[in-house]
Amino acid sequence: MDTKNAVEKRLDWLNDQWVEFAQSPDARLLRWVVEPGEVRMVEAWLKKESDERTGECPDLFLRFDQPFVQPEAYGLELRETLVAMVEETQEGVSLGPVTPGQSGAEAFFSACEALQRHYESVCEVLAVVLVPGEVVEVKAWRQWLEKALTHLRSPKVRVAVLDDVRVRALEPLAQADPKRVMTAVADLDMAGAMEEVARGAAGLDPAGGRYRELLVRLGNAAGRGELNLVTRLGEEAVALAAGQGWMALVVAARWAMGGALLVASKPKEALEHYRQAEAVAVDAEARGEPQGAELRLKSRMAMGAVLVTMQDWARAAVLYEESAPMARTLADARLELECWRMASFCRESEQELDKAWESGELAWEVGQALVPEERATSTLPYVAEARVRLGRVRQGEAAARRLEAEAESILGKEWRPVTQAPGGHAGGQAA
C-alpha cells in the first residue's frame, strides 16, 4: 500500500525523471519543462537532494541563480561562485586556473570537472543546476547553453535548466541536439496535489477539511475556466459553512466565486456574489461577531472594484463615499484613505470635478495623519497627483504649482508615482 502523501509522490516523480537523465550515456543537459506552479516543487526536490541527510540520488547538486545579464561574463561569474562554494568547505580543493583563451563557459565547466574528480569516491555525477534569477534575452540564453554543450565532455558533469511550458524557449536547442539535450516534462498535476492534500485534511477534520477541499477544487476549476463547476462547488461551500455557523467562511466562499467570475469577465455575476457576502457580514455584525464589520467593509471594497471595472462611476463613487466612515470606525486609516481616493477618481471620471476635489481633500487629510512608515507604502502619492491635476483644471497653473510644492513638502522631492495605481492613473487624466 502506498502511504506517501501528494507532495512525496511528486518528489518521487522528479527523482525518477532525474535518474533517467543521469543514466542516459549521451545526455548532458536536462531541459525540465515546467508550469509556473511546479517551480516550487522542483526547488523543493533540489533542496532535498542537496542535503546529504535527505538526498536519495548518489549525485552532488549545485544550484546557481546568477542573473543572465552579460553572456560573455556569465561563465566566469558562475566559476567565481563555484570557487566561493569550494572555499567555504575548507577542504583545499584545486579547481585549476583560468587559462589564456578560455571562454567563461569552458573555464566554468573545467572547474566543475575538477571538482567532480575530487569527490568521485562519494558522488557519481556533479549536477549543475542553472536557474538564473533574471534572463535579459532568451535567445542569448539559448545560444549560451548551446555553446556550453561543447564543453560538457565528461558524462559525470551534467546540467539541468528549467523551461517554462508556456514559452518553451529552449525547444530549438532540444530539437537541434536531442541526444545531448534530454527533455523531461515535469507534469506534476499540482492542482490534483492540492485537492489530494485537502481530501487528506478532510479525514482529520471532516467539516473543515471538506470546506478546504471545496475551495481548492473551486480555485482549480476557476483556473480551467469551468464556471458552472465554480458555482456548484462554491454554493456547496456556502451551505456547509452556513450549516456550521461559520459566517466568515460563507463570506470567503462568496469572495472566491466573485473573484473567479470577475476574472472570467462576468462582472455583474461577480457583483452579486459580493453583495451576498456583504449581507452575510451585516448579519454577523448585527449578532456581535467581531469580524463582521471588517468583512462587510472588505466586501464593499470588492464591490467597488467591480463597479470600476464596469465603469459605473456614479454607483462606485457613492459606494466608496459611504464606505469611508466604516473604515474610520474600524480605525483603518489606509483603507479610509483608499475609499476617499477612489471616490475622487470616480467623481473625476464622471466630470464632477467639485465633488472629486472634496473627496480628494478628505483623502489628503487622512494621508497626512499617517505615520511615515504607513505613508511610504500608501497610495497618498496618487492622491497628491490627482490634487495637482484637479487644481490645474479648476484654478489654473499657479494653483497646480502650489499643490506640487505641498506634495513635495509631505512626500519628498521624488513624490510623483511612476506606475499605475488601482483605479487611478500616474501622470495622466482619468478615464
N, C-alpha and C positions, 0 to 999 in steps of 0.2 A: 504494500500500500504506500502510495506517495504522500508523505506527510509534509512536504515542503510547501511554503506559502507562495503567493503570487510573485513576490519580489525574488525569492530564492530561485524559483523556476526560471525567471528571465535572466538572472545572473548565470545560470547554467547554460541557457541558450547562447549567451555571448561567449561563454567559455568554450563551448563546442565549436563556434564559428572561428575563434582564435586558433584552437588546436588544429582544425582542418587547414588553416592557412600556414601555421608554423610547421606542419608536417609535409607540406607540398614542396618538393625539392627545387622547383624552378621559381616559385613565388618569392618576391622580395618586398612588395608593398601591398598592404591590405587597405582597400578602399571600403570603409564601412559606411553604407548608405543608411542614413538615419532620418527620422522625423524629429522636429524640434522637441517634442515631448519625450523623446527617447534619449536625448543627450545626457540628462542627469543619471540615467540608469547606466549608460556606458561609463560615465565618470565614476559611478559607484563601483562598477566592476574593476576598473583600473586601480582605484584606491585599494580595493580588497587584494588585488594581485600584487600591488606594490608593497604590501605588508607581509613580511615573512611568516607572521603568525597566522594569517588567514588565507594567504595565496595558495592556489592549488596547482597552477602551472609551474613547471621547472624552469621558468624563464625570468629574466630580470627586466622589469618595466621601468622606463624613464620617460617622464612626461615633460614636454616643453611647450610653453604657452606664449613664447615671444611673439609680438605682433609682426606680421609680414609687411613691412613698410618699404624697405630698400632691398630688392632682390640680391644685389651684389654683396650686401653686407650680412644677409640673413644667416648664411652658413657659419660665418665667423662668430656671429652673436650666439648661435647655438653652441659652438665649440667653447666659447668663454663661459657659458652657463654650465656646460659639462665639466669643465676644469674646476669651477667653483664647487660643483657637486662632489667631485672626487676629493678635493682638498678638505671638505667637511668630514670625510670618512677617516682622514689622517692615517691612511694605510700605505702611503708612499707609492701610489700607482703612477707609472710613467705613461703619458699619452703620446709622447713624441712631439717633435717640433713641427711648426708650420713651415714647409719647405718652399723655396722660391718657385713661383709659377703655379702653385696650387690654388685652385678656386676655393671659395669658402666652403662649398658643399663637400669637396674632396677632403679638405682639412678636417672637417667635422666627422665624416664617416671613417676616415683613417683613425681618428682618435677613438671612435666607437669600437672599431675592430681591436684596437689595443686594449681597451677596457674589457671587451669580451674575452680576450685571451687570458687576461689576468684572473677573471672569475670563471674560467672554463670548467673548473672542477666542481663548481656549485650551481652553475646555470647552463642550460642548453642553448638558449637564444637570448641575445640582447635586443629587447623590444624598444624601439624609439617611437614614441607616440607624439606626433606633431599636431597640436591643436592651437593654432595662432589665435590670440585674443582679438586680432584685427587683421583682415586681409584687404589691403588697399586696392589691389587689382587682381581679379580672379584669374585672368588669362596669364598674368605673370607668375602667379602661384602655381598654376598648372605646368607652365614651362619650367619653373624651378624644380618641381618634382620630376619632370621628365629627364632633366639633366642629372638630377640626383641619382636616378636609377642606374646611370652608367658607373657610379662609384659604389654601388651596393654589390660588391663582388662576393663577399662571404655569405653563405647560407645561414650563418649563425648571427648575422645582424639584419634585422628586419624593421620595416617602418609601417606604422598604422596612421591613417588620417580619416577624418570624418567628412562625408559629403552629404549635404542637405538634399533630401529626397525631392524637395520642391524645385530645386535648381539643377541638381546633378552636374555640377560644374566640372567634375573630373571624369565624366563619361568618355570624352575623346581620348584621354590618357589610357583608360582601361581598354578601349577598343583598339588602340594602336599597339598595345603590348599586353595581350590577355594572359600570357604565361607568367610574366613577371608582376603584373598588377592583377591581384585577385579581388573580385567584388563580392562583398557579403552584405545582403540586405538584412538589417537588424530585425525588422518585422516583430517587434516586441508586444504589439497589441496592448499599449499602455491603458487604453480605455477599458479593455477587458480586465486588466490587472486591478484597476481601481474598483471595478464592480466586484471582483473576487474578494478584495480586501474588505469592501463594505459588507458583503454577504457573511464574511467571517465574523465581523463585528456584530452582525445581527444575531449570531448564535450566542454571543455573550450578553447582549442587552437587546432582547427581541424588539421592543418598540423603537428605541433609539437607533439600534442598528438598522432596522428596516427603513427608518426615515433617512438615514445617511445613504443607504443603498439607493433609495429612490432619487435623492438629489444628485448622486453621482451618475446614475443612469440618465437622468434628465439632462445633465451637462453634456454627456456623450451624445445623446440624441440631438441636442441643440447643435453640437459641432457637425453632425451629419446633415443638419437641415430638416430633420424629421419632426415637424412642428406638431403634428397630431399626437405623436408619442410624447412630446414635451408636455402637452396639455394633459394627457392622460396620467402621466407619472406625477406631474405637479399637483393635479387635483387629488390624487391618492395621497400624496404627502400632506396636503392641506387637511384632508379628512382625518388622517392618522394623528397629526399634531393637535388638531382641534379636539379629537376624542381624548387625548391625554391632558388637555388643558394647557398645551404649550403654545401660547399665543405668539411669542416671539418667533417660534419656528413656523407658525402659519404665515406670518409676515415674510419670513425668509423665503418660503416656497413661492409666495406671490411675486417677490422680487426676482427670483430665479426665472419664473415664467415670463415676467415682464421684460427682463433683460434679453432672453432668447428671442422674443418676438420683436423687440426693438432692433436687434442685430439683423433679423430677417426682414427688415423694412416693413414692419406691421405696427406702426406707432399707435394707431387707435386701439388695437387689441392690447398692446403693452400698457397704454394709459389706463385701461380698465382694470388690469391686474394691480397696478399701483394704487388706484382708487380703493380697491377692495382691501389692499394692505393697510391703507390709512384708516379705513373703517374698523378693521380689527384692532389697530393700535389705539384708536379713540376709545373703543370698548375696554381695552386693557387699562388705559389711563383712568377711565371712569371707575374701574374696580380697584384702583390704587396700586396697580403693578408698577414698580419703579421704572421699568424700561419703556412704558407706554408712550410717554411724551417724546422721548428720543426717537423711537421707532416711527411715530407719527411725523415728526419733522423730516426724517430721512426719506420717508415715503413721499412726502410733498416735494422734496428736492428732486427725487426721481421723476415725479410728475412734471415738474418744471422743465427738466431736461428734455422730456418727450415733447412738451409743447413748443420748446425752442426748436427742436428737430422739425416739427410740423410748421414752424414759422407762424404759430398762432401767438403773435406778440402780445396782444391785448390780454388774453387769458393768462399767459405766462407772467406778465407784469403784475397782475392782481394777485396771483398765487404767491409770488416772491414777496410782494409788499405785505401780505397777510402772514407770511411765514417768519419775517424778520422778528416780530415781537416774541414769537415762540422760541427762537434762538436766544433772545435776550433773557427770557425766563429761565432757560437752561444754562445760562452763563456761558454760552458757546459763542465767544466774540468772533472767531474766524468764520463761523457759519453765518452769523448775523451780517458780517461784512459782505459775505458772498450773496446773501439774499438781496441786500440793497444794491450791490454791483449789478446783479443780473436784472433786477427791476429797472435800473437805469438803462442798461443795454436794451432791454425790450421796449422801453418807452422811446428811446432814441430811434430804434428800428421802426417805430410807428410814427416817427417825426413829431412826437410830443416832447419837444425839447425842454420846456419848463419843468415838466414832471421828471424828465430824465435827469435834469440838473439837481432837483430836490433829492432824489434818491441817491444820486452820486455824492452829494454833500453829506448825507447820512452815513454812507459807506466810508467816506474820508474821515469823518468824525470817529467812527468805530476803529478804523485802522490806525489812526494816530494814537489811540489809547492802548494799543497792543504793546507788549514788552518787545524790545528789539529782536529777540530771538524768534518770536512768533511773526513779527512784521516781516522779517527777512524771507520767510517761506510762505507768506500770504500772497493774495492777488492784489495787494494795495498798489503796486506799480501800474496795473491795468486801470485801476480807479483813477490814478493820477493822470494817466494818458487820456482817459475819457474826459476828465475835467478840462484839460487843455484844449481838447478838440471841441467840446461844447462851449467853452469860454470864448474860443475864437469865433465860432458861428454866432453866438449870442451877443458878444460885446466887442469883438474886434481883436486885432493883433496885440495891442497893448495889454489887454486882459490875459491873453494867452501867455505872453512873456512873464507876467506876474505869477501866473499859476505854475509855469515851468520853474521859476525860482523857488516857489513854495515847495514844489515836489523835490527839488534838489536839496533843500534845507532839511527835509524829513528823511529822504531816501538815499541821499548821496548823489555825487556827480553822475554816476552811471545808472541812473534810475530808470531809464527807458527800457521797457520789456522788448526782447528781440524775438520772442516766439508767441504763437497764438495762444490765448487763454480760452478755456471752455466758455463758449457763449460770447466771446469778445474778440477783438482784433488788435494786433500790435501794429501801431503806426499806420492805421487805415481808418476808413469810415465804416460805420456799422452797416450791415447788410440791409 
